[in-house]
């Protein structure tokens, strides 16, 4: 009888990709995938540690897994496990803690885990290369992720991720292209390139290459689907790169660009190497090239020492920018980062209040962006699951579109006429 397993994932698309790779390892070894609520015999919790809130969510999931099945073998991995394995190992029910580098050897780690309470976490900061995880498909997903890079060398003053993911390490171009071609041949109409710092792609190679080189190699391959890019730092979106993306009908017109603050002094203290003038000029250029492009921004509320005037400056700056989505992250002290030791830490109440105001700005910008597309036609990939006989799909420019499920099959590409605003996106009909 096969062992039941459930993998639950927190955090970024890189974590989601790595969870899919672990899931495939386990399925090929004979494990039976079940839902988390079914109380699996083996539970893998792939954690995130970008904020204190995600740490708390990880611990909550571990406790819940034990309640669902007191006999469950609980394995904890991910960035929280990489940073603080000892704390996680002390939680009741945890059998094994493994690091980010050990995800590719999950089966071996399980085999060597003879007694509960073991930790297998290597020093990821010593890693100089990346062993790409291979995937043939993504269970229950209509879009496939491909990891092109891991780690980060930026060391923003608030961020723990360089310590949890190590140095920036790139997957060779040939491996990336091979993975994309394989997934495309298996029926995935959209591929998402993921990584921690993808704008730094290829800078660890000798000789160096860049993200544009990779994109041109993908264009020359047998890949015939559409490609979506993950987050790219503003200083790494060169004029040549964003022109290439804007001119390519096979690359989704969707830019995810971290801003983090709309005040130059706060940006300097964050160790972000650009000004608000530079950022605004970049956004304006992209918008002029592709007015239909989705432009998603990240911003942090309540950075240490941020005055009311500086926060107000960020609000006014955002109101003047043209963008479609705003991801707001309340500042969270991460032990070991410079920002955690900075004076004038703001209260949780102030951070929460400012986050709410920023989200209001983001909601207004999204409504403005959505309203432009009512009556138009969009290319949509239908996703799995349905609600009230409707199935959700995702357009090229990252807009959710709901269509009648009886006419739309998951993983298929459709042209949809947008009829009206609905939920977080649109209600539409297949053309």
MOFEN-V542665 format. One record per residue. N is the residue number from 0. RES is the residue in one letter. SS is DSSP state (~ for helix, > for strand, _ for the rest). D_CENTER is the distance of its C-alpha to the mean C-alpha in Angstrom with 1 decimal. Layout:
BEGIN
n	res	ss	d_center
N	RES	SS	D_CENTER
N	RES	SS	D_CENTER
END
This chain:
BEGIN
n	res	ss	d_center
0	X	_	35.6
1	X	_	31.8
2	X	_	29.7
3	X	>	27.2
4	X	>	23.6
5	X	>	20.5
6	X	>	17.0
7	X	>	15.0
8	X	>	11.4
9	X	_	9.8
10	X	_	6.7
11	X	_	3.2
12	X	~	3.2
13	X	~	5.9
14	X	~	7.5
15	X	~	7.7
16	X	~	9.3
17	X	~	11.5
18	X	~	12.5
19	X	~	13.6
20	X	~	15.5
21	X	~	17.2
22	X	~	18.1
23	X	~	19.7
24	X	~	21.6
25	X	~	23.0
26	X	~	24.0
27	X	~	25.8
28	X	_	27.6
29	X	_	28.8
30	X	_	26.7
31	X	>	26.5
32	X	>	23.1
33	X	_	23.7
34	X	_	22.0
35	X	~	21.2
36	X	~	24.0
37	X	~	26.5
38	X	_	26.8
39	X	_	26.1
40	X	_	28.1
41	X	>	25.2
42	X	>	22.0
43	X	>	19.0
44	X	>	16.7
45	X	>	13.5
46	X	>	13.0
47	X	_	11.0
48	X	_	13.2
49	X	_	11.7
50	X	_	14.5
51	X	~	17.7
52	X	~	16.6
53	X	~	13.9
54	X	~	16.7
55	X	~	19.0
56	X	~	16.9
57	X	~	16.8
58	X	~	20.5
59	X	~	21.2
60	X	~	19.6
61	X	~	21.8
62	X	~	24.8
63	X	~	24.3
64	X	~	24.0
65	X	~	27.4
66	X	~	28.9
67	X	~	28.1
68	X	_	29.7
69	X	_	31.6
70	X	_	32.1
71	X	_	28.5
72	X	>	27.4
73	X	>	24.2
74	X	>	22.0
75	X	>	19.4
76	X	>	16.8
77	X	>	13.5
78	X	~	13.4
79	X	~	15.9
80	X	~	18.1
81	X	~	18.0
82	X	~	19.0
83	X	_	21.5
84	X	~	22.6
85	X	~	26.1
86	X	~	25.2
87	X	~	23.2
88	X	~	26.1
89	X	_	28.5
90	X	_	27.0
91	X	_	29.4
92	X	_	28.5
93	X	>	26.1
94	X	>	27.5
95	X	>	25.3
96	X	>	22.6
97	X	>	20.9
98	X	_	18.7
99	X	_	15.6
100	X	~	18.2
101	X	~	20.1
102	X	~	17.5
103	X	~	19.2
104	X	~	22.5
105	X	~	21.8
106	X	~	25.1
107	X	~	27.1
108	X	~	25.9
109	X	~	26.9
110	X	~	30.2
111	X	~	31.0
112	X	_	30.1
113	X	_	33.8
114	X	_	33.8
115	X	_	31.4
116	X	_	30.0
117	X	>	28.9
118	X	>	26.3
119	X	>	25.0
120	X	_	22.8
121	X	_	23.5
122	X	_	23.2
123	X	~	20.0
124	X	~	21.3
125	X	~	24.0
126	X	_	21.9
127	X	_	22.6
128	X	_	21.2
129	X	_	18.5
130	X	_	19.6
131	X	_	17.4
132	X	_	16.7
133	X	_	18.4
134	X	_	17.7
135	X	_	20.0
136	X	_	18.1
137	X	_	15.5
138	X	_	17.5
139	X	_	17.5
140	X	_	14.9
141	X	_	16.1
142	X	>	13.4
143	X	>	12.8
144	X	>	10.1
145	X	>	11.7
146	X	>	11.0
147	X	_	13.0
148	X	>	12.7
149	X	>	12.1
150	X	_	13.4
151	X	_	14.2
152	X	_	17.7
153	X	_	17.2
154	X	_	18.2
155	X	_	17.7
156	X	_	20.2
157	X	_	18.0
158	X	_	15.2
159	X	_	15.6
160	X	~	12.8
161	X	~	15.4
162	X	~	17.6
163	X	~	15.2
164	X	~	13.9
165	X	_	17.1
166	X	_	18.1
167	X	_	16.3
168	X	>	17.2
169	X	>	16.9
170	X	_	17.5
171	X	_	20.8
172	X	~	21.0
173	X	~	23.2
174	X	~	20.8
175	X	~	17.9
176	X	~	20.4
177	X	~	22.0
178	X	~	18.8
179	X	~	18.1
180	X	~	21.8
181	X	~	21.9
182	X	~	19.1
183	X	~	20.7
184	X	~	24.1
185	X	_	22.9
186	X	_	22.3
187	X	_	18.7
188	X	_	19.1
189	X	>	15.6
190	X	>	13.6
191	X	>	10.0
192	X	>	10.0
193	X	>	7.2
194	X	_	8.0
195	X	_	8.2
196	X	_	10.8
197	X	~	11.4
198	X	~	14.1
199	X	~	16.1
200	X	_	16.2
201	X	_	19.7
202	X	_	21.1
203	X	_	21.9
204	X	_	24.0
205	X	_	27.7
206	X	_	28.4
207	X	_	25.2
208	X	_	23.3
209	X	_	20.4
210	X	~	17.6
211	X	~	20.4
212	X	~	22.4
213	X	~	19.7
214	X	~	19.3
215	X	~	23.1
216	X	~	23.4
217	X	~	21.1
218	X	~	23.3
219	X	_	26.4
220	X	_	25.3
221	X	_	26.1
222	X	_	22.7
223	X	_	23.7
224	X	_	20.6
225	X	>	18.1
226	X	>	15.2
227	X	>	12.0
228	X	>	10.4
229	X	_	7.1
230	X	_	7.8
231	X	_	11.5
232	X	_	13.8
233	X	~	16.9
234	X	~	19.3
235	X	~	17.9
236	X	_	18.1
237	X	_	21.7
238	X	~	24.1
239	X	~	24.6
240	X	~	20.9
241	X	~	20.3
242	X	~	23.6
243	X	~	22.8
244	X	~	19.6
245	X	~	21.7
246	X	~	24.5
247	X	_	22.8
248	X	_	23.0
249	X	_	20.8
250	X	>	17.7
251	X	_	16.2
252	X	_	17.2
253	X	>	13.9
254	X	>	13.0
255	X	>	10.2
256	X	>	12.4
257	X	>	12.3
258	X	>	15.9
259	X	>	16.0
260	X	_	19.8
261	X	_	22.5
262	X	_	25.2
263	X	~	26.2
264	X	~	27.5
265	X	~	24.4
266	X	~	22.3
267	X	~	24.9
268	X	~	24.7
269	X	_	20.9
270	X	_	21.6
271	X	_	19.9
272	X	_	22.1
273	X	_	22.8
274	X	_	24.8
275	X	~	24.3
276	X	~	26.8
277	X	~	24.8
278	X	~	21.6
279	X	~	23.7
280	X	~	25.4
281	X	~	22.2
282	X	~	21.0
283	X	~	24.5
284	X	~	24.8
285	X	~	21.7
286	X	~	23.0
287	X	~	26.4
288	X	~	25.4
289	X	_	23.2
290	X	_	24.2
291	X	_	22.3
292	X	_	18.9
293	X	>	16.1
294	X	>	15.2
295	X	>	12.5
296	X	>	13.1
297	X	>	12.0
298	X	>	15.1
299	X	>	16.4
300	X	>	19.5
301	X	_	22.3
302	X	_	22.0
303	X	_	25.2
304	X	_	28.2
305	X	_	26.8
306	X	_	30.0
307	X	~	30.5
308	X	~	31.4
309	X	~	28.3
310	X	~	26.1
311	X	~	28.3
312	X	~	27.8
313	X	~	24.1
314	X	~	24.8
315	X	~	27.3
316	X	~	25.2
317	X	~	22.4
318	X	~	25.1
319	X	~	26.4
320	X	_	23.2
321	X	_	22.3
322	X	_	18.8
323	X	_	17.3
324	X	>	14.5
325	X	>	14.3
326	X	>	11.7
327	X	>	14.1
328	X	>	13.7
329	X	>	17.2
330	X	_	18.2
331	X	_	18.3
332	X	_	20.7
333	X	_	19.3
334	X	_	22.4
335	X	_	22.9
336	X	_	21.3
337	X	~	23.9
338	X	~	22.8
339	X	~	23.7
340	X	~	27.2
341	X	_	27.7
342	X	_	30.6
343	X	_	30.5
344	X	_	27.5
345	X	_	27.2
346	X	_	27.8
347	X	~	25.3
348	X	~	27.2
349	X	~	26.9
350	X	~	23.2
351	X	~	22.8
352	X	~	25.2
353	X	~	23.6
354	X	~	20.1
355	X	~	22.0
356	X	~	23.7
357	X	~	20.6
358	X	~	19.1
359	X	~	22.4
360	X	~	22.2
361	X	~	18.7
362	X	~	20.2
363	X	~	23.2
364	X	~	21.4
365	X	~	19.5
366	X	~	22.9
367	X	~	24.5
368	X	~	22.0
369	X	~	22.3
370	X	~	26.1
371	X	_	26.5
372	X	_	25.6
373	X	_	28.0
374	X	_	30.5
375	X	_	28.5
376	X	>	27.2
377	X	>	23.6
378	X	>	22.3
379	X	>	20.3
380	X	>	18.7
381	X	>	19.9
382	X	_	17.7
383	X	_	19.3
384	X	_	21.1
385	X	_	23.5
386	X	>	24.8
387	X	_	28.4
388	X	_	28.8
389	X	>	25.8
390	X	>	22.8
391	X	>	19.6
392	X	>	18.4
393	X	>	15.9
394	X	>	17.7
395	X	_	17.0
396	X	_	16.4
397	X	_	13.8
398	X	_	16.5
399	X	>	17.1
400	X	>	20.6
401	X	>	22.7
402	X	>	25.6
403	X	>	28.4
404	X	~	27.1
405	X	~	30.5
406	X	~	29.9
407	X	_	26.3
408	X	_	25.1
409	X	_	21.5
410	X	_	20.1
411	X	_	22.8
412	X	>	22.6
413	X	>	24.8
414	X	>	26.3
415	X	>	26.3
416	X	>	28.6
417	X	>	27.1
418	X	>	29.8
419	X	>	28.6
420	X	>	25.9
421	X	>	24.7
422	X	_	22.4
423	X	_	19.1
424	X	>	20.1
425	X	>	23.2
426	X	>	25.9
427	X	>	27.0
428	X	>	29.3
429	X	>	29.1
430	X	_	31.2
END
